[in-house]
């Protein structure tokens, strides 16, 4: 009974890891920028999302704060 219980727990844990997409990143050895921005680890995915949001916010702020063009004054 104990062996069957352990095997069932192992299968359920494996199923959860595969279906849940959980990966601690222990199998991947990244260097350089790939260490921080990758699609294999939770932290890497989070960093990609944060960089995307920051880029969009920077574009919005740039166009909102950009000085407006003034019309040319005609002299008569």
KAHU-V852217 format. One record per residue. N is the residue number from 1. RES is the residue in one small letter. PSI is psi in radians with two decimals (none if undefined). D_CENTER is the distance of its C-alpha to the mean C-alpha in Angstrom with 2 decimals. Layout:
n:N res:RES psi:PSI d_center:D_CENTER
n:N res:RES psi:PSI d_center:D_CENTER
This chain:
n:1 res:x psi:-0.71 d_center:43.11
n:2 res:x psi:-0.72 d_center:40.96
n:3 res:x psi:-0.77 d_center:39.79
n:4 res:x psi:-0.68 d_center:38.89
n:5 res:x psi:-0.77 d_center:36.96
n:6 res:x psi:-0.71 d_center:34.92
n:7 res:x psi:-0.71 d_center:34.24
n:8 res:x psi:-0.72 d_center:33.11
n:9 res:x psi:-0.70 d_center:30.73
n:10 res:x psi:-0.73 d_center:29.27
n:11 res:x psi:-0.75 d_center:28.87
n:12 res:x psi:-0.69 d_center:27.23
n:13 res:x psi:-0.74 d_center:24.76
n:14 res:x psi:-0.74 d_center:23.99
n:15 res:x psi:-0.72 d_center:23.68
n:16 res:x psi:-0.74 d_center:21.25
n:17 res:x psi:-0.67 d_center:19.01
n:18 res:x psi:-0.83 d_center:19.20
n:19 res:x psi:-0.61 d_center:18.91
n:20 res:x psi:-0.25 d_center:16.31
n:21 res:x psi:0.31 d_center:14.00
n:22 res:x psi:2.21 d_center:14.18
n:23 res:x psi:2.06 d_center:13.96
n:24 res:x psi:-0.14 d_center:14.50
n:25 res:x psi:0.26 d_center:14.13
n:26 res:x psi:-0.39 d_center:17.87
n:27 res:x psi:-0.21 d_center:18.68
n:28 res:x psi:2.31 d_center:16.57
n:29 res:x psi:1.68 d_center:17.86
n:30 res:x psi:2.61 d_center:15.63
n:31 res:x psi:2.81 d_center:17.17
n:32 res:x psi:-2.53 d_center:16.55
n:33 res:x psi:-0.43 d_center:13.33
n:34 res:x psi:-0.34 d_center:12.06
n:35 res:x psi:-0.53 d_center:12.32
n:36 res:x psi:-0.47 d_center:9.46
n:37 res:x psi:1.70 d_center:7.27
n:38 res:x psi:2.95 d_center:7.72
n:39 res:x psi:0.18 d_center:7.39
n:40 res:x psi:-0.47 d_center:9.92
n:41 res:x psi:2.71 d_center:8.93
n:42 res:x psi:-0.76 d_center:7.33
n:43 res:x psi:-0.70 d_center:6.90
n:44 res:x psi:-0.72 d_center:5.54
n:45 res:x psi:-0.75 d_center:2.70
n:46 res:x psi:-0.74 d_center:2.96
n:47 res:x psi:-0.66 d_center:4.30
n:48 res:x psi:-0.75 d_center:3.40
n:49 res:x psi:-0.79 d_center:3.64
n:50 res:x psi:-0.67 d_center:6.22
n:51 res:x psi:-0.67 d_center:7.69
n:52 res:x psi:-0.83 d_center:8.24
n:53 res:x psi:-0.71 d_center:9.81
n:54 res:x psi:-0.67 d_center:11.73
n:55 res:x psi:-0.76 d_center:13.04
n:56 res:x psi:-0.76 d_center:14.26
n:57 res:x psi:-0.68 d_center:15.85
n:58 res:x psi:-0.70 d_center:17.49
n:59 res:x psi:-0.76 d_center:18.98
n:60 res:x psi:-0.80 d_center:20.32
n:61 res:x psi:-0.68 d_center:21.84
n:62 res:x psi:-0.84 d_center:23.32
n:63 res:x psi:-0.49 d_center:25.12
n:64 res:x psi:-0.68 d_center:26.23
n:65 res:x psi:-0.08 d_center:27.68
n:66 res:x psi:2.34 d_center:29.16
n:67 res:x psi:2.49 d_center:32.96
n:68 res:x psi:2.58 d_center:34.82
n:69 res:x psi:2.36 d_center:37.40
n:70 res:x psi:2.57 d_center:40.92
n:71 res:x psi:2.53 d_center:43.69
n:72 res:x psi:2.41 d_center:46.36
n:73 res:x psi:2.20 d_center:49.58
n:74 res:x psi:2.30 d_center:52.67
n:75 res:x psi:2.45 d_center:55.83
n:76 res:x psi:none d_center:59.12
